[in-house]
Amino acid sequence: MSFRTAQRHGYAVEFSPYYPQLLACATCQHYGIAGSGSLFLLESLPQGVRPVQKFDWNDGLFDVTWSENNEHVLVTASGDGSIQVWDTARPQGPIKSLREHTKEVYAVDWSQTRGEQFVLSASWDQSVKLWDPAGDKSIATFLGHQHVVYSAIWSPHIPCCFASTSGDHTLRVWDTRNPQISKLVLTAHDAEVLSCDWCKYDDNLIVSGSVDGTMRGWDIRRPQSPVFQLDGHTYAVKRVKCYPFERNIVGSSSYDFSVKIWDFSRPQPCLETIEHHSEFVYGFDFNLHVPGQVADCSWDEWVRVYTPKCLVPT
């Protein structure tokens, strides 16, 4: 099932944590180099993917994250250095735009542990900021990366804990109660690290994806060397996601126009390669409600919702 984001190039796609059929896609004009951006709210139905709402912004939108305490609220990351808070019940525009970063905001993530309602923003200004979406100013700024910060992802298990990846080749783990210094710094790859995700079944396992085309698993208790490496993409790994239904399954999207599904416990870990795009595949996500279902989005203007053969429930 597919939907075309006409004249908008896909950067990120995320399923709703509330409704199995809803997903959001953050997009940019002109491949994100110039122009505006749009946030698409889509509904995946048996007869196809249909648009529900579309929100426009005056700069490119690079990432999107859903609220964990309000089914109508989303946050986006923008090329103008701001993050936007949107309410789908108020279609005229964002509830607020929060601008403190001095360069593009490339990633946003809403906390997943109970009792915390915070958002992270990762920026090309080499910083990560912590926000209360109900407030008007950031709560803390995390400095230490020596290059663009490409992602910042909350731990689904450990309160106040997140990981970040950067063009400085490192993955860092932080405690929001001590923003002055990261808890862990590890050189994750010999190239820029574009993405990471936490395993849903192991508090200590993080998977990173790099410009070098590889993915690596890290036990943050013993970070001296990776616990596994996944080789197969021929260009940069743009997005890494850990499967919510099995410990050893990981998905990735890449500049090589493909999506791959992996089982890192197997000697031949690549379970399937999906090649249905004609441009960089920037966004990828697993549906939290429907085992096996995934969505991806690409610079070719297509969002696709499907179940890879290797994930079809038996």
C-alpha positions as CSV (number, residue, x, y, z in Angstrom):
1,M,0.0,0.0,0.0
2,S,1.4,3.4,-1.0
3,F,0.8,7.1,-0.8
4,R,2.6,9.8,-2.8
5,T,3.7,12.9,-1.0
6,A,3.7,14.9,-4.2
7,Q,6.5,17.5,-4.5
8,R,7.6,16.5,-1.0
9,H,10.5,14.2,-0.2
10,G,10.1,11.9,2.7
11,Y,12.4,12.2,5.7
12,A,10.7,10.3,8.5
13,V,7.7,8.1,9.1
14,E,6.3,7.1,12.5
15,F,3.3,5.0,13.4
16,S,0.9,6.3,16.0
17,P,1.3,4.7,19.5
18,Y,-2.5,4.9,19.9
19,Y,-4.1,3.8,16.7
20,P,-2.7,0.9,14.5
21,Q,-3.9,2.5,11.2
22,L,-2.4,6.0,11.8
23,L,1.0,7.2,10.8
24,A,2.8,10.5,10.3
25,C,5.3,11.5,7.6
26,A,7.7,14.5,7.8
27,T,8.7,15.8,4.4
28,C,10.7,18.5,2.6
29,Q,10.6,20.4,-0.7
30,H,13.6,20.1,-2.9
31,Y,15.2,17.2,-1.0
32,G,15.5,19.4,2.1
33,I,18.1,21.7,0.5
34,A,15.6,24.6,0.2
35,G,11.9,25.4,0.4
36,S,9.2,24.4,2.9
37,G,8.1,21.2,4.5
38,S,4.9,19.3,5.2
39,L,3.7,16.9,7.9
40,F,1.3,14.3,6.5
41,L,-1.1,12.4,8.7
42,L,-2.0,9.2,6.9
43,E,-4.5,6.3,7.5
44,S,-3.6,2.8,6.4
45,L,-6.7,0.9,5.4
46,P,-7.3,-2.4,3.7
47,Q,-8.1,-0.5,0.5
48,G,-5.0,1.6,0.6
49,V,-3.2,4.6,2.4
50,R,-5.2,7.8,2.4
51,P,-4.4,11.3,3.7
52,V,-6.2,12.5,6.8
53,Q,-4.5,15.9,7.3
54,K,-1.6,17.9,6.0
55,F,0.3,20.6,7.9
56,D,2.7,23.0,6.2
57,W,5.7,24.7,7.6
58,N,8.0,27.4,6.1
59,D,11.1,25.2,6.2
60,G,11.9,21.5,5.7
61,L,10.6,19.0,8.3
62,F,13.3,16.4,9.0
63,D,11.7,14.2,11.7
64,V,8.5,13.6,13.6
65,T,7.6,12.0,17.0
66,W,4.2,11.3,18.5
67,S,3.2,12.4,22.0
68,E,3.1,9.6,24.6
69,N,0.3,11.3,26.6
70,N,-2.0,12.9,24.0
71,E,-3.2,11.0,20.8
72,H,-3.6,14.3,18.9
73,V,-0.1,15.8,19.5
74,L,3.0,15.5,17.4
75,V,6.4,17.2,17.4
76,T,8.5,17.9,14.3
77,A,12.1,19.0,13.7
78,S,12.7,21.8,11.2
79,G,15.5,23.1,9.1
80,D,15.1,26.6,10.6
81,G,16.4,25.5,14.0
82,S,13.0,25.1,15.6
83,I,10.7,22.3,16.8
84,Q,7.0,22.5,16.2
85,V,4.2,21.1,18.4
86,W,1.1,20.2,16.4
87,D,-2.4,19.3,17.5
88,T,-4.4,17.4,14.9
89,A,-7.6,18.9,16.5
90,R,-6.3,22.4,15.6
91,P,-5.5,22.2,11.9
92,Q,-4.6,25.8,11.3
93,G,-1.0,25.5,12.4
94,P,1.3,24.4,15.2
95,I,0.3,25.1,18.8
96,K,3.8,26.5,19.3
97,S,7.2,26.7,17.6
98,L,10.2,26.5,19.9
99,R,13.5,27.9,18.5
100,E,16.8,27.8,20.3
101,H,19.1,25.8,18.1
102,T,21.3,27.8,15.8
103,K,21.3,25.3,13.0
104,E,18.9,22.6,11.5
105,V,17.1,20.4,14.0
106,Y,17.6,16.9,12.5
107,A,15.8,14.6,15.0
108,V,13.1,14.7,17.8
109,D,12.0,12.0,20.2
110,W,9.3,11.9,22.9
111,S,10.2,10.1,26.1
112,Q,8.7,6.6,26.5
113,T,9.1,5.9,30.3
114,R,6.1,6.6,32.5
115,G,6.1,9.8,34.4
116,E,8.3,11.6,31.9
117,Q,6.8,13.8,29.2
118,F,9.9,15.3,27.6
119,V,11.1,15.8,24.1
120,L,14.7,15.6,22.8
121,S,15.9,17.6,19.8
122,A,19.2,16.9,18.0
123,S,20.8,19.5,15.9
124,W,23.5,20.3,13.4
125,D,24.7,22.9,16.0
126,Q,26.3,19.9,17.8
127,S,23.9,20.0,20.7
128,V,20.9,18.1,22.1
129,K,18.2,19.9,23.9
130,L,15.6,18.7,26.4
131,W,12.1,20.2,26.3
132,D,8.9,20.1,28.2
133,P,6.4,20.5,25.3
134,A,4.1,22.4,27.7
135,G,6.8,25.0,28.3
136,D,8.4,27.7,26.2
137,K,12.1,27.2,26.9
138,S,14.4,24.2,26.9
139,I,15.2,22.6,30.2
140,A,18.7,21.6,29.5
141,T,21.4,21.5,26.7
142,F,23.8,18.6,26.2
143,L,27.1,19.5,24.7
144,G,30.0,17.2,23.9
145,H,29.7,16.0,20.4
146,Q,32.3,17.6,18.0
147,H,30.1,17.4,14.9
148,V,26.5,17.4,13.7
149,V,24.2,15.4,16.0
150,Y,22.0,13.2,13.8
151,S,19.8,11.5,16.4
152,A,18.8,11.4,20.0
153,I,16.7,8.5,21.2
154,W,15.2,7.9,24.6
155,S,15.8,4.5,26.4
156,P,12.4,2.7,26.6
157,H,13.5,1.2,29.9
158,I,15.8,3.5,31.9
159,P,14.3,6.8,33.2
160,C,16.2,10.0,32.3
161,C,18.4,8.2,29.9
162,F,19.0,8.7,26.1
163,A,21.5,8.0,23.4
164,S,22.8,10.3,20.7
165,T,24.8,9.8,17.5
166,S,27.0,12.2,15.6
167,G,29.2,13.0,12.6
168,D,32.1,12.7,15.1
169,H,31.8,8.9,14.8
170,T,30.6,8.5,18.4
171,L,27.6,7.2,20.2
172,R,27.0,8.9,23.6
173,V,24.7,7.9,26.5
174,W,23.4,10.7,28.7
175,D,21.5,11.1,32.0
176,T,19.2,14.1,31.8
177,R,19.8,14.8,35.5
178,N,23.5,15.5,34.7
179,P,23.6,17.3,31.4
180,Q,27.2,18.6,31.9
181,I,28.8,15.3,30.9
182,S,27.8,12.1,29.0
183,K,27.7,8.8,30.9
184,L,29.3,7.0,28.0
185,V,31.3,8.0,24.9
186,L,32.2,5.3,22.4
187,T,33.6,5.4,18.9
188,A,30.9,3.4,17.3
189,H,32.1,3.5,13.7
190,D,34.9,4.7,11.5
191,A,32.5,7.1,9.9
192,E,29.6,9.4,10.7
193,V,26.9,7.7,12.8
194,L,23.4,8.6,11.5
195,S,21.1,6.6,13.7
196,C,20.6,4.4,16.7
197,D,17.9,2.6,18.6
198,W,17.5,0.7,21.9
199,C,16.5,-2.9,22.0
200,K,13.0,-3.2,23.4
201,Y,14.0,-6.4,25.3
202,D,17.4,-5.6,26.7
203,D,18.0,-2.5,28.7
204,N,21.7,-2.4,27.8
205,L,21.7,-3.0,24.0
206,I,21.9,-0.2,21.5
207,V,22.1,-0.7,17.7
208,S,23.9,2.0,15.6
209,G,23.9,2.7,11.9
210,S,26.6,4.5,10.0
211,V,27.6,6.2,6.7
212,D,30.0,3.2,6.3
213,G,27.0,1.0,5.5
214,T,27.2,-1.1,8.6
215,M,25.2,-1.5,11.8
216,R,26.7,-2.5,15.2
217,G,25.2,-3.7,18.4
218,W,26.6,-2.3,21.7
219,D,26.3,-3.5,25.3
220,I,26.6,-0.3,27.2
221,R,28.0,-2.2,30.2
222,R,30.9,-3.5,28.1
223,P,31.4,-1.0,25.3
224,Q,34.9,-1.9,24.3
225,S,33.8,-3.7,21.2
226,P,30.5,-4.4,19.5
227,V,28.5,-7.5,20.3
228,F,27.6,-7.9,16.6
229,Q,28.1,-6.2,13.2
230,L,25.6,-6.3,10.3
231,D,27.1,-5.8,6.8
232,G,25.0,-5.6,3.6
233,H,24.0,-2.1,2.8
234,T,26.2,-0.6,0.0
235,Y,25.7,3.0,1.2
236,A,24.9,4.9,4.4
237,V,22.4,3.4,6.9
238,K,20.0,6.3,7.5
239,R,17.6,4.8,10.0
240,V,17.8,1.9,12.5
241,K,14.8,0.5,14.3
242,C,14.5,-2.4,16.8
243,Y,11.5,-4.7,16.4
244,P,8.9,-4.3,19.2
245,F,7.9,-8.0,19.1
246,E,11.2,-10.0,19.0
247,R,14.5,-9.3,20.7
248,N,16.9,-10.1,17.8
249,I,15.1,-8.4,14.9
250,V,16.2,-5.1,13.5
251,G,15.1,-3.0,10.5
252,S,17.2,-0.5,8.6
253,S,16.7,1.9,5.7
254,S,19.5,3.2,3.5
255,Y,20.9,5.5,0.8
256,D,21.2,2.4,-1.3
257,F,17.4,2.7,-2.0
258,S,16.6,-0.4,0.2
259,V,15.2,-1.6,3.5
260,K,16.6,-4.6,5.2
261,I,15.3,-6.8,8.0
262,W,17.9,-8.6,10.1
263,D,18.1,-11.2,12.8
264,F,21.4,-10.5,14.5
265,S,21.4,-13.9,16.3
266,R,21.9,-15.8,13.0
267,P,25.1,-16.6,11.2
268,Q,23.5,-15.1,8.0
269,P,21.6,-12.2,9.7
270,C,20.0,-10.5,6.7
271,L,16.5,-12.0,6.5
272,E,15.1,-9.9,3.6
273,T,16.0,-6.9,1.4
274,I,13.1,-4.8,0.2
275,E,13.8,-2.7,-2.9
276,H,10.7,-0.7,-3.9
277,H,12.1,2.8,-4.0
278,S,14.0,4.7,-6.6
279,E,15.8,7.2,-4.2
280,F,17.3,7.3,-0.7
281,V,15.0,5.6,1.9
282,Y,15.2,8.0,4.8
283,G,12.3,6.9,7.1
284,F,11.4,3.6,8.5
285,D,9.3,2.3,11.4
286,F,7.6,-0.8,12.9
287,N,3.9,-0.7,13.8
288,L,3.6,-1.2,17.6
289,H,0.1,-2.7,17.2
290,V,0.4,-4.9,14.1
291,P,3.2,-7.5,14.3
292,G,5.2,-7.5,11.1
293,Q,3.9,-4.3,9.6
294,V,6.3,-1.6,8.6
295,A,6.3,1.8,6.9
296,D,9.0,3.5,5.0
297,C,9.4,6.8,3.1
298,S,11.8,8.0,0.5
299,W,13.1,10.9,-1.5
300,D,11.1,9.5,-4.4
301,E,8.0,11.0,-2.7
302,W,6.4,7.6,-1.8
303,V,5.3,6.3,1.6
304,R,4.8,2.5,1.6
305,V,3.1,0.4,4.3
306,Y,3.6,-3.4,4.1
307,T,4.6,-6.6,5.8
308,P,8.0,-8.1,4.7
309,K,7.7,-11.8,3.9
310,C,10.1,-12.7,6.8
311,L,7.8,-11.0,9.3
312,V,4.5,-12.4,8.2
313,P,3.0,-14.0,11.4
314,T,2.8,-17.8,11.2
